Amino acid sequence: MGAEVTLIEKDEPGAHASGKSFSWINASYPKKPWSYFHLSRLSLASYLNLQNQLNLDIKWGGSFEWFDTEEQTQMLEKEIKNIQLYDYRKPINEYLVKMIDQDQARNLEPNVNFGSHSSIAFSKIDGAIDSLSAIREFLRKTRDFGGQILFPATFQKFKYLGKKLVAIQTSVGEIATDQVIFACGIDTDSNLNSKIMKSSRPGIILTSKPMEKIIDGVIVAPGVHIHQQIDGKVIIGEQQGAPMSHFDRLTNRPEKFPNEEDSNQHQDRILNIAKKFIPKLSNFDMEKITIGWRPLTKDEKPVVGPLLKMPGVYVAAMHSGITLASIVGNLCQTELLDGNPSSLLEDFRPSRFN
Ligand SMILES: Cc1cc2nc3c(=O)[nH]c(=O)nc-3n(C[C@H](O)[C@H](O)[C@H](O)COP(=O)(O)OP(=O)(O)OC[C@H]3O[C@@H](n4cnc5c(N)ncnc54)[C@H](O)[C@@H]3O)c2cc1C
């Protein structure tokens, strides 16, 4: 059994969060409640499975995370101990997530300056994906299966006959359907007239031109995230969001800097932090700088499932959407095609905001 699928996108696929993401696929720290962590862990396994069917550029190099303050470090150590309970039957040296010191970390990532940090969380199973190339691959496969992809095409409204959804109205005409899935990120509430999302926060990402290989894993250092894709491009994301003083200017969620000077300032600021940890980034040759807006739900946990008051409408909104895409896609498909609600999604239903 299957479904006839039409994907509509108001701009172009990957135009917003998914194409402007740091794209770390992670099951490390500090996802809570544990059902959220568990879902992330399952998603990593689900990606491995998906890689048997699709050509996804994922670099499985693990992740290295550490903090500057004693308080944050203690919290990290405590949470990693909890995560290690997943591996309780393994010998300690085979734990998938563990604390390592700067010498062990340097052995794995010789080009990274870990300073004198002796508590670094190493999550062996994490990876990072080239999300734009993954989107192209998903579209290709959708077309192969007979699906239609329409863009630019904007959802406008629903058409119900009694309580039954029969079509949606879009900017390119009416599309007959009995089931719509809204995976529309920061626009979830404006499309569904719902109260699921809170204000989005921006994040800047720098992408280099392809470089010689510098790192294997995802480096999550104080103030900055760095990884290098399979094609050699280095991706740098900032941890610190925009300061409060910028909030007025940011209410319209701009995806471009007001001028080149601003863009250069941000690039220099982020690159200077990154170079402290990876001096070889002095050769960083910029390909692009992007501003992405994070889809944040009210409690920052995923929101996945049917909208009970709107028959035929299903929503999937979340931060960590790159990490979770694989498992959530899988579970949505099972719920919608087989009609069996998944207990893995119990904690994440949209009904919690009613
Ligand atoms: C800077 C940054 C760093 C991030 N880092 C990570 C990370 O390391 N790991 C991780 O797991 N997650 C990360 N995220 C979060 C992750 O990128 C998002 O959770 C994920 O991309 C959300 O996907 P989405 O499909 O819900 O939203 P989007 O990718 O924004 O897609 C939604 C699409 O819906 C379209 N749309 C909206 N309304 C309509 C309409 N009416 N009709 C038609 N189309 C419509 C939009 O145009 C948009 O393209 C990051 C996000 C940002 C911004």
The ligand as a Tripos MOL2 file, in Angstrom:
@<TRIPOS>MOLECULE
LIG
   53    58     1     0     0
SMALL
NO_CHARGES

@<TRIPOS>ATOM
      1 C1         21.0920   28.1060   12.0100 C.3       1 LIG1
      2 C2         20.4060   26.7880   12.2720 C.ar      1 LIG1
      3 C3         21.1370   25.7060   12.7460 C.ar      1 LIG1
      4 C4         20.4920   24.4840   12.9770 C.ar      1 LIG1
      5 N1         21.2420   23.4130   13.3630 N.ar      1 LIG1
      6 C5         20.6490   22.1990   13.4870 C.ar      1 LIG1
      7 C6         21.4390   21.0480   13.7460 C.ar      1 LIG1
      8 O1         22.6630   21.1240   13.8290 O.2       1 LIG1
      9 N2         20.8030   19.8500   13.8690 N.ar      1 LIG1
     10 C7         19.4390   19.7380   13.7610 C.ar      1 LIG1
     11 O2         18.9210   18.6280   13.8990 O.2       1 LIG1
     12 N3         18.6700   20.8140   13.4940 N.ar      1 LIG1
     13 C8         19.2380   22.0340   13.3520 C.ar      1 LIG1
     14 N4         18.4910   23.1330   13.0530 N.ar      1 LIG1
     15 C9         17.0390   22.9900   12.9660 C.3       1 LIG1
     16 C10        16.6180   22.3560   11.6560 C.3       1 LIG1
     17 O3         17.2920   22.9500   10.5790 O.3       1 LIG1
     18 C11        15.1020   22.5130   11.5070 C.3       1 LIG1
     19 O4         14.4760   21.8960   12.6090 O.3       1 LIG1
     20 C12        14.5790   21.8570   10.2410 C.3       1 LIG1
     21 O5         15.3080   22.2750    9.1200 O.3       1 LIG1
     22 C13        13.1020   22.1970   10.0880 C.3       1 LIG1
     23 O6         12.6350   21.6660    8.8820 O.3       1 LIG1
     24 P1         11.1980   22.0580    8.3800 P.3       1 LIG1
     25 O7         10.9760   21.2960    7.1340 O.co2     1 LIG1
     26 O8         10.2390   21.9240    9.5030 O.co2     1 LIG1
     27 O9         11.2850   23.6390    8.0850 O.3       1 LIG1
     28 P2         11.8770   24.3790    6.7960 P.3       1 LIG1
     29 O10        13.1460   23.7730    6.3540 O.co2     1 LIG1
     30 O11        11.8770   25.8370    7.1240 O.co2     1 LIG1
     31 O12        10.8260   24.0660    5.6640 O.3       1 LIG1
     32 C14         9.5070   24.5250    5.7330 C.3       1 LIG1
     33 C15         9.1200   24.9590    4.3510 C.3       1 LIG1
     34 O13         7.7090   25.2030    4.3290 O.3       1 LIG1
     35 C16         7.4900   26.1970    3.3690 C.3       1 LIG1
     36 N5          6.1580   26.7950    3.5770 N.ar      1 LIG1
     37 C17         5.7310   27.5180    4.6340 C.ar      1 LIG1
     38 N6          4.4590   27.9110    4.4570 N.ar      1 LIG1
     39 C18         4.0690   27.4130    3.2600 C.ar      1 LIG1
     40 C19         2.8580   27.4930    2.5220 C.ar      1 LIG1
     41 N7          1.7930   28.1800    2.9600 N.pl3     1 LIG1
     42 N8          2.7950   26.8530    1.3340 N.ar      1 LIG1
     43 C20         3.8680   26.1650    0.8440 C.ar      1 LIG1
     44 N9          5.0370   26.0840    1.4970 N.ar      1 LIG1
     45 C21         5.1460   26.6930    2.6990 C.ar      1 LIG1
     46 C22         8.6230   27.1950    3.5980 C.3       1 LIG1
     47 O14         8.8550   27.9910    2.4520 O.3       1 LIG1
     48 C23         9.7810   26.2740    3.9480 C.3       1 LIG1
     49 O15        10.6590   26.0530    2.8580 O.3       1 LIG1
     50 C24        19.0940   24.3630   12.7820 C.ar      1 LIG1
     51 C25        18.3660   25.4470   12.2810 C.ar      1 LIG1
     52 C26        19.0130   26.6500   12.0220 C.ar      1 LIG1
     53 C27        18.2220   27.7940   11.4560 C.3       1 LIG1
@<TRIPOS>BOND
     1     1     2 1
     2     2     3 ar
     3     2    52 ar
     4     3     4 ar
     5     4     5 ar
     6     4    50 ar
     7     5     6 ar
     8     6     7 ar
     9     6    13 1
    10     7     8 2
    11     7     9 ar
    12     9    10 ar
    13    10    11 2
    14    10    12 ar
    15    12    13 ar
    16    13    14 ar
    17    14    15 1
    18    14    50 ar
    19    15    16 1
    20    16    17 1
    21    16    18 1
    22    18    19 1
    23    18    20 1
    24    20    21 1
    25    20    22 1
    26    22    23 1
    27    23    24 1
    28    24    25 2
    29    24    26 1
    30    24    27 1
    31    27    28 1
    32    28    29 2
    33    28    30 1
    34    28    31 1
    35    31    32 1
    36    32    33 1
    37    33    34 1
    38    33    48 1
    39    34    35 1
    40    35    36 1
    41    35    46 1
    42    36    37 ar
    43    36    45 ar
    44    37    38 ar
    45    38    39 ar
    46    39    40 ar
    47    39    45 ar
    48    40    41 1
    49    40    42 ar
    50    42    43 ar
    51    43    44 ar
    52    44    45 ar
    53    46    47 1
    54    46    48 1
    55    48    49 1
    56    50    51 ar
    57    51    52 ar
    58    52    53 1
@<TRIPOS>SUBSTRUCTURE
     1 LIG1         1 GROUP 0 **** ****
